Amino acid sequence: MLNVQHISFSYGKRDVLSDISFETGAGEILAVLGPNGSGKSTLLRCLTGILRPKEGEITLNNKPITSCTAEQRARLIAYVPQKLEAAPLSVFESVLLGRKPYFTWKASKDDLEKVEEILEKLGLDALAQRPVDQLSGGESQKVALARVLVQEPKLLLLDEPTSSLDLKNQVEMLVLLRKIVRERNLTAILTMHDINVAIRYADRFLLLQSGKLVGNVLREGLTPELIESVYGLPVEIHTSERNFAFVIEKNYSLVHIFHVE
């Protein structure tokens, strides 16, 4: 279980996070929502240990992450940042880097098999020998997801993981992510902008505004009033029996959100 207690973080004199507390358990996907500049990405970097909060404590399975060595954190926590840098490696080599916490000099047969398995699951096996710097943005994000999944962490932290994907690939990735989170009993935390996508795949929602936590709710607690208070736009929530629902609204000041049953 991830437990976050009263963390705050500042860049110099500028407060970015203020008194954030929440917890989430194994087998759950938690979506972090909020407008640009609300502190979503900074929160993820604090959870990785990349940034150190000025106050508060973060524990994973009752152990403070600040007491873990870099190697221990690499086995427990996997992080995909919003901006990905393409290295001059093949897709296979890039994903194999996710196994680095488990070997020193040479990858084992088991490591290689795990990479092959995850490439097949994500539909990347045909691209295994292609250089990563020749991939599309969506393909690069799928490679990044493959790398953290093969890492076999307990906590997955994904910053805007579907931002470069078309609708079909968004759905495929999030369906697979939810399946793996359930099967492996992981915890996944995703920052997202698309509330309609988040409400379909996440179990719990954190809503941030100006670095403060204004909502920590399950799906049924994601009310129009709460969303409006965060984004400053009037909201209607509709329930649909279809897999997906879209609306074209002439008045763009009104945001429609669909909860799919």
C-alpha positions in Angstrom: 0.0 0.0 0.0 1.2 3.5 -0.8 0.6 6.0 2.0 1.3 9.7 1.5 1.1 11.9 4.6 1.1 15.7 4.5 3.7 16.2 1.8 4.5 19.7 0.6 7.0 20.8 -2.0 8.4 24.1 -3.3 10.6 25.2 -6.1 12.5 27.9 -4.3 9.9 30.2 -2.8 7.1 29.0 -5.0 4.9 26.5 -3.3 3.9 23.7 -5.8 2.3 21.1 -3.4 0.7 21.9 -0.1 -0.3 19.3 2.6 -1.2 16.4 0.3 -2.4 13.2 2.0 -3.9 10.1 0.4 -3.4 6.3 0.3 -4.1 3.7 -2.4 -3.9 -0.1 -2.3 -2.7 -2.9 -4.5 -4.8 -3.7 -7.5 -6.0 -0.1 -7.9 -5.6 2.5 -10.6 -5.6 6.1 -9.3 -6.0 9.0 -11.7 -4.6 12.4 -10.7 -6.7 15.1 -12.3 -6.4 18.9 -12.4 -5.6 21.8 -14.7 -2.2 22.7 -16.0 0.1 23.9 -13.2 -1.9 22.2 -10.5 1.1 20.0 -9.3 0.3 16.7 -10.9 3.7 15.9 -12.4 5.5 17.3 -9.4 3.5 14.9 -7.2 4.6 11.9 -9.3 8.3 13.0 -9.1 7.9 13.2 -5.3 6.5 9.7 -5.2 9.5 8.4 -7.2 12.0 9.9 -4.8 13.4 12.1 -7.7 12.2 15.1 -5.7 12.3 15.3 -1.9 9.3 16.9 -0.2 10.1 19.6 2.2 7.5 18.2 4.6 5.6 15.0 5.1 6.3 11.3 4.5 5.8 8.8 1.7 5.7 5.1 2.6 5.3 2.0 0.3 4.4 -1.2 2.1 5.1 0.6 5.4 8.6 1.5 4.4 9.6 5.2 3.8 10.9 5.6 0.3 13.6 7.9 1.5 15.1 5.0 3.4 15.4 2.9 0.2 18.5 2.7 -1.8 18.3 3.6 -5.5 18.4 -0.1 -6.4 15.6 -0.9 -4.0 13.5 2.0 -5.4 14.1 0.7 -8.9 12.6 -2.7 -8.0 9.6 -1.1 -6.2 8.8 1.9 -8.3 8.6 2.5 -12.1 8.1 5.9 -13.6 7.3 7.1 -17.1 7.7 10.9 -17.5 5.6 13.1 -19.7 8.5 13.9 -22.1 10.4 10.8 -23.4 13.9 11.0 -24.8 14.7 8.6 -27.6 18.0 6.8 -27.1 19.9 5.2 -30.0 18.7 1.7 -29.0 16.4 -0.9 -30.5 13.0 -1.4 -29.1 14.1 -4.7 -27.6 17.2 -3.1 -26.0 15.2 -0.2 -24.6 12.6 -2.5 -23.0 15.4 -4.7 -21.6 16.7 -1.7 -19.6 13.6 -2.3 -17.4 15.3 -5.5 -16.2 18.5 -3.7 -15.2 17.6 -3.7 -11.4 17.8 -7.5 -11.6 21.2 -8.1 -13.2 24.7 -6.6 -13.1 26.6 -7.6 -16.2 24.5 -9.7 -18.4 20.8 -10.4 -18.9 19.6 -13.9 -18.1 17.4 -16.1 -20.3 14.5 -15.3 -18.0 15.1 -11.5 -18.5 15.1 -11.9 -22.3 11.9 -14.0 -22.2 10.1 -11.4 -20.0 11.0 -8.7 -22.6 9.7 -10.9 -25.4 6.5 -11.6 -23.5 5.7 -8.0 -22.8 6.5 -6.9 -26.4 4.0 -9.4 -27.6 1.3 -8.3 -25.1 1.7 -4.7 -26.3 1.8 -5.6 -30.0 5.4 -4.4 -30.3 7.1 -7.6 -31.2 7.2 -6.7 -34.9 9.1 -3.5 -33.9 11.6 -5.3 -31.7 14.7 -4.5 -33.8 13.6 -1.0 -34.9 15.5 2.0 -33.4 13.5 3.8 -30.8 14.4 7.2 -32.4 12.5 6.1 -35.5 9.2 5.4 -33.8 6.1 7.6 -33.7 5.2 9.3 -30.5 2.5 6.8 -29.8 4.9 3.8 -30.4 7.5 5.4 -28.2 5.0 5.7 -25.3 4.0 2.0 -25.7 7.8 1.1 -25.5 8.1 3.2 -22.3 5.1 1.4 -20.8 6.6 -2.0 -21.9 9.9 -1.0 -20.1 8.2 -0.2 -16.8 6.0 -3.3 -16.9 9.0 -5.6 -17.5 10.6 -4.0 -14.5 7.9 -5.7 -12.3 7.5 -2.9 -9.7 4.9 -2.7 -7.0 4.1 0.9 -7.9 3.6 2.3 -11.5 3.7 6.1 -12.0 2.7 7.2 -15.4 2.6 10.9 -16.4 0.1 11.5 -19.2 0.6 8.0 -20.6 -1.9 8.3 -23.4 -1.2 11.9 -24.6 0.4 10.7 -27.9 -1.9 7.9 -28.6 -4.9 7.8 -30.9 -8.3 6.6 -29.5 -7.8 3.0 -30.4 -4.3 2.8 -28.9 -5.5 4.6 -25.8 -8.1 2.0 -25.2 -5.8 -0.9 -25.9 -3.1 0.4 -23.6 -5.5 1.2 -20.7 -7.3 -2.1 -21.0 -4.0 -3.9 -20.8 -2.8 -1.7 -18.0 -5.9 -2.4 -15.9 -5.6 -6.1 -16.6 -1.9 -6.2 -15.5 -2.6 -4.1 -12.4 -5.3 -6.6 -11.4 -3.4 -9.7 -12.2 -0.1 -8.6 -10.6 -1.8 -6.8 -7.7 0.1 -3.6 -8.5 -0.7 0.0 -7.7 -0.8 2.4 -10.7 -1.0 6.2 -10.5 -1.7 8.1 -13.7 -1.9 11.8 -14.4 -4.5 12.5 -17.0 -6.2 15.4 -18.7 -9.1 13.6 -20.3 -11.7 13.0 -17.5 -13.8 10.8 -19.8 -11.0 8.4 -20.3 -10.0 8.5 -16.6 -13.5 7.8 -15.4 -13.7 4.7 -17.5 -10.4 3.0 -16.3 -9.5 4.4 -12.9 -10.8 3.2 -9.5 -10.0 6.3 -7.5 -9.5 10.0 -8.3 -7.3 12.7 -6.8 -8.2 16.3 -7.9 -5.6 19.0 -7.5 -5.9 22.7 -7.8 -3.0 25.1 -7.3 -1.1 22.4 -5.5 -3.8 21.6 -3.0 -5.9 18.4 -2.8 -9.5 19.3 -3.3 -10.9 15.8 -3.9 -10.0 12.2 -3.1 -12.9 10.1 -4.3 -14.2 6.9 -5.8 -16.0 7.1 -9.2 -19.4 7.8 -7.6 -17.8 10.8 -5.7 -16.7 12.5 -8.9 -19.6 14.9 -9.0 -20.3 17.8 -11.4 -19.9 20.2 -8.5 -16.4 18.8 -7.6 -15.2 18.9 -11.2 -16.6 22.4 -11.7 -14.7 23.6 -8.6 -11.4 22.3 -10.0 -11.7 23.4 -13.7 -14.0 26.4 -13.4 -16.4 25.2 -16.0 -20.0 24.0 -15.7 -20.3 20.2 -16.0 -22.9 17.6 -16.8 -22.3 13.9 -16.1 -24.3 11.4 -18.2 -24.5 7.6 -17.9 -24.3 5.6 -21.1 -24.7 1.9 -21.7 -22.5 2.2 -24.8 -18.8 1.5 -24.7 -18.1 5.1 -25.6 -20.1 8.2 -25.8 -19.3 11.5 -27.6 -21.1 14.8 -27.8 -20.7 17.8 -30.1 -21.7 20.9 -28.2 -22.0 24.3 -29.8 -21.6 26.0 -26.5 -18.0 25.0 -25.6 -18.4 26.6 -22.1 -20.3 23.4 -21.0 -18.3 20.2 -20.5 -20.1 16.9 -20.9 -18.6 13.9 -19.1 -19.8 10.4 -19.7 -19.8 7.6 -17.2 -20.0 4.3 -19.0 -21.6 1.4 -17.2 
